[in-house]
Amino acid sequence: MRFVDEFRDPDIAKRIAARIHRTLTRPLTLMEVCGGQTHSIVRFGLQELLPDTIHLLHGPGCPVCVTPVELIDKAMEIARRPEVVFCSFGDMLRVPGTRGDLLSAKSAGADVRVVYSPMDALKTARENPSREIVFFAVGFETTAPANAMAVLQAHTGQVNNFSVLVAHVLVPPAMETILRGGTRVEAFLAAGHACTVTGFADYERMIAQYRVPIVITGFEPTDILQGILLCVRQHENGEARVENPYARAVRPPGNPLAQELCREVFRVVDRNWRGIGAIPQSGFALQPRYARHDAEQRFGGVMDTPRDTSGCLSGLVLQGRLRPVDCPAFGKRCTPQHPLGATMVSPEGACAAYYRYPP
Amino acid sequence: MNDFLSICPIPFSDADECIQLAHGGGGRKMQDLLRNLILPAFENPFLRTQHDGAVLGAGNSSIAFTTDSFVVRPLFFPGGDIGTLAINGTVNDLAMCGARPRWLSAGLILEEGFPVGTLRRVLDSMREAAHRAGVQLVTGDTKVVDRGKCDGLFINTAGIGTITHPVSIGPGRVEPGDALLINGDLGRHGIAVMSAREGLEFEPPLTSDCAPVWEPVQALLDAGLEVHCLRDLTRGGLVSALNEIASASGVEIRLEENTIPVCQAVRGACELLGLDPLSVANEGRFVAVLPEHQIPEALSVLHAHRHGKNAVRIGRACSASPGQARVTLRSPLGTTRLLDMLSGEQLPRIC
């Protein structure tokens, strides 16, 4: 398959891995920021190809994992209302809130539907004017523009039965939190797809402050190995700069149209991250002019949830301070069938990835 | 009576737990439901084999008996419809017992308001599929329920097949030293149905692999090959089927990823949706397990058949220490990973 097979070529992957082995002379701890990268690393067993002295930490870039419990609870509360059709991407349905997940709400009678795009939810709203259609707007900068477009179209088309429950979070504030939190991350594989939207000006600023190599990295095996090789080279040379080997998708300014759309529809707010806590200016909420499409305006705001007492340590995992296999609940009390926390739910969650593809 | 009274009570304590779609998804949740609720309720040696059908002795010959229900949405999809599925699904379950499919029953559950013209199309498909598979539909039942109480049309079929080969076939018969082959590429049915349901379009269009597979199975048996296990790769796909076999036989199954055929359209769709083609449903694909030295002959036998011409060897069974039965996959990069059964249905990923 074009644009995939080239980047999974075993010979190229092995050649890059050999270069990594030849170049690295001292230990390196690096973090792949995005859950999609974690998924690829474990799915293709890339760690087997790397020197033991490379320590990979799995970052917070999995939207399913970091959406806070109180938003899941709010989603369930809205979904249970008889007038509501609750639309969501598939993998949010199994994320546990305080009392069950959206799939269990569905089996108890809630009208919960999997959609592949926010536009599908908007179409459902147009086709069902007597129902309230609520879309769970989850994800990083990558999914935000499409969700913004749905809100904008609902607004201009006066589709007044369409609203969004916004849970958007932003990558750079999370990376800064990790750097400030004392985790010894010596280099980042930045999330390539988020950068297609944002570009990488934020990372230039971050490097000036924290002096850490940041390499914009894709999701196929050779992308990830190439990203690691560039981190290794910078590490060995004592450099700290942004490099962009994922140039087939990412341009330095990103996608200005998508950015403008996000600015039009969203404003930057403080957000709670599951397992990590509040991070200032780390997420999106709707601009006041789109309030009538805000599910929180329509169905009441999100309440704070009591402290998580499940014993889930996913916050430490998401900050690279604990390896999934070192968690006492891993594979015992916590499995994909009975997840304690969200990192065990999504295939991109570090814990689920380790469970399905043990190193 | 005493026999019945001595049976354990149903060990299921979660009185307020509800059935979820995942309980029918062919993954671990369905296994749990079978193991914890359904099998204990009817405990007997036939069910215990967890085969695709029951093999029942009667004098010098034996028969296979099986049943299956069909609830597909939409009713019509590229390459088939609920009628072809209802015939081929049961025919294939019989074939997996090494039985020649002979007689089928059909139960139709119709929703009030269902168009008669649509029912006629489905019945035409069933007649054609039965003719192609060489089976007769000999008994049936029809029920109509209130509007909104079922999704248009549900079909149950049961089937009887006759076993004339002395080979004992079952998921618990796989031994270290056996090898596995499949009769064609994976994932077409699941992706074709999903694309019809969700309005996803692929170029070229993808059609279901729905087909009867008794002919290639019969050819293997007629050739005198020592077939240890046959399994059709329906819900849960290759991954679920092989995990069931590994755990029933106590072996490790090792697969080579680059030998497993998946067509471009299915690969592309799975990449887009974040699905694993090895866990996607098929309706005309099966895995056959035989001693390694018989694989070349088995492949040449299968290659002579329409529904076996793309058969390939995909891996082998190895010994596993107790409790270590599992399925592993070696990637083209030379790395190895575990193929664990999914919890329920695969859910498309966010990004």
Interface residues (C-beta under 8 A of the other chain):
Chain A: M1 V4 R8 P10 A13 K14 G36 V42 R43 F44 G45 L46 E48 L49 P63 V64 F89 G90 D91 M92 L93 R94 L103 S104 K106 S107 A108 V114 Y116 V138 G139 F140 T142 T143 H193 P221 P336 Q337 S346 P347 E348 Y355 R356 Y357 P358
Chain B: C18 I19 Q20 L21 A22 R28 K29 D32 E198 L200 Q264 R267 G268 E271 L273 G274 S331 P332 L333 G334 T335 T336 R337 L338 D340 L342 S343 L347 P348 R349 I350 C351
